[in-house]
């Protein structure tokens, strides 16, 4: 009798575990794969953190503000908290189209990437005035502390001959491998591969994040195309 009860309990427990696992899969499948074309209006409507800005049909403009460098300018939720586990891994691909008018005439340094609300991994996109000393895009990562990116780690990358600012930037990330890449239009196509030290905690959710290089600068985003899928 005891053996029968134990077997029944094990069977019930196994069914419960199976049900919970299926529920988790079903929830994840309703979220991922995630595909979104973020227009200026969509960015304005869905941003969870947003700094000074202006909305136009052609672009979303991040306006100058006061304060130090590396201020959090924009955050857009990709995956809600509680959906993914610490053992999950995601691949993120994003294409960012920007207005190059400002980049041709002023300082224009900005970081795009992904974060969990505490840690950030991404790429610093350099303004053309700095191409003589810096690559068009290079690894940057840090900790979001009170809306400012701190404990920043960067890794220099090869320079380019072109002095033309890229109108389209393509970024890719694979969270579990701490791997990322950036691609710009310079020199018939410039690609930089990066290895990060920080591992994002996906249980906290996943965000697209933007940090301004300097407080006095402004940036114009035409659109962002984002794809997220579980590995």
N, C-alpha and C positions, 0 to 999 in steps of 0.2 A: 504493500500500500504506500509506504514512504517513497519507494522508488518511482511509483506511478505519479505521485504528487510532485516530486522533484522534476520529472520529465515534463509534466504539464506546465509547471512554472517556467522551466527553461524554454518551452515552446512559446508560451505567452510572451516572455521577455524578448525572445528572438523576433516575434511578430511585431512587438512594440518598437524595437530597434529598427526593424525593417520599415515600419510605417513612418517613423521619424526621419529615417534616411531618405525615403521617397518624398516626404514633405519638403525636406531641404532641397532636394533636386528640383522639385516642382517650383519652389520659390526662386531658386537661382535661375531656372529656365525662363521665368517671367521677366527677369532683369537682364540676363545675358543670353546671347550677345547683345550689346548695346551699340546702336548706331544713331548718331544724331548730327544733323547739319545745324550748327549754331549760327543763326543770322544775327545781325545787330539787335533786332527786336527780341529775339529769343534769349540772347545773352542778358539783356536788360531785365527781362521778365523772370528768369530762372536763377540769377546769381544769388548765392547765399551770403556772400561777403562782397561788398562793392564800395569802391572809393569814389572820389569826385569824378564825374563823367558827363558826357553829352551823347545823346542818341540822334543819329541821322539815318536816313534810308540807306546810304552807301556804306556807312561804317559806324562802329561803336568807338567813341573816343574816350580814352583815359586821360583825365585832365591833371595839370600840375597840382601839387599840394605842398604842405610844409612838413618838415621832419627829416629824418636821416635817410640813408640809402636803404635799398632792399625792403621797402614797405609793401605789405600785402595789398595788391590792387584789385584782385578779382578771384573769386572762387565759385566753381560750378560743380555740383554733385554729379558723379558718374554712377556710383553704387552706394546705396544707403548702408548705414551701420547695421551689423547683425546678420548680414546676408552671407558673407564669406567667412572662412575660418583661417586660423594661422597657418594651416597646411595648404591652403589654396594658392594658386598662382594665376595671375592674369597677364594678358598681353594687351597693351594699349598702343594704338596708332592714331596720330592726330596730324592734320594738315591745317596750317594757320596762314590765311591770306591777309596781308597787311597793306596799308596805304604807304607808299614809299616817299611821298612828298616831304613829310617831316624828316624822314631819315636822311634825305639828300641835303638838308639845310641846317640840321642841328644835331646835338647829342641825342642818341636814340638807343639806349641799352635797356633790355628787358629780359626777364627770365620766364619761360614757360615750362610746365612740367606737371607732375602728379604728386599728391600728398595724402596723408591720412589724418590731417588736422594738426599733427604735431611735427612730423617729419616731411621733408620735401626733397624730391629728386627731379632734376630737370636739366635744361640747357640755357645758358646765358646767350642771348642773341645780341651781337655787338653792332653798334652804329658804324656806318662807313668811315666816319672820322677817325676811328680807332683801328682800321684794318692794317695799318703799317706796323702795329705792335701786337695785335690780337687776331685770332682766327674768327671767322664769321659766327661760329657757335662752338661753345665748349661746355664741358660738364660743370654743373654747379649743384650743390646739395647743402642742406642745412636744417636747422630746427626753427619752427615757427613759435616765437616767443612774443606774446602780446602783439601779434600782427606784424612783427618784423623778423626777417630771416637772419638768424644768428648762427654762430659756430659754423660759418660757411666754409666749405671745401670746394676748391676749383682745380681743374687740371688743364693746363695749357695744351693747345693743339696747333698743328701746322698752319702757317699763314697762306693767304691766297694772293694772286697777282691782281685780280679784278678789284675795282673800286666801286662796283655797282651793288647797291643794296638789294637783297633778294625779296621779291614780292610774295614769295611763297616758301614756307618753312615746313618741313616734314619731320616729325619726331616719332620714335618708337621706344617702347619700354617693355621689358619682361620682368615682372616683380621678383619672382623667386630667384632668378639668376643675377639680380641686381645689374641688369644689362640695359643699355640705352644707345640710341643712335640719333643723330641729327643730320638732315640733308638740306642744303641750300643750293641756289642756282649759280653761284660763282664758279668760274673756270669750268664751264660745261658740266657742272655738277660737283658739289663738294660734300663729302660724307665724313662724319666723325663718329667713332665708336667709343663708348664710355663704359667703365665699370664703377659702380657705386659701392660705398661702404654701408650706407643705411639700408635697412630692410623695413619696408612699410608694414604696418599692422593693419591688414585688410579687414579685421573685425570692426575697426572704427569707421569703415567706409572708405571710399576712394573719391578724390576730387581732382578736377583740373584746376591748377592754380597759376596765377600770374603775379610776379613781383616786379615792381618798377626798379630800374637801375638807380635813378636819382629822383628826388622828390619834385624837382622843377621841370622834369621832362613830361611830354605827353605822347600818346601812342594811338594809332587808329587801326582797329581790327575790322576787316571786311567780313570775314566769317571764320569759323573753326569747324572742321569736320572731324568727328571723334568716333573711333570704333574700340570697343572693349570686349574681350572674350576670355572665358576661363580656359586655362591650358589643360 
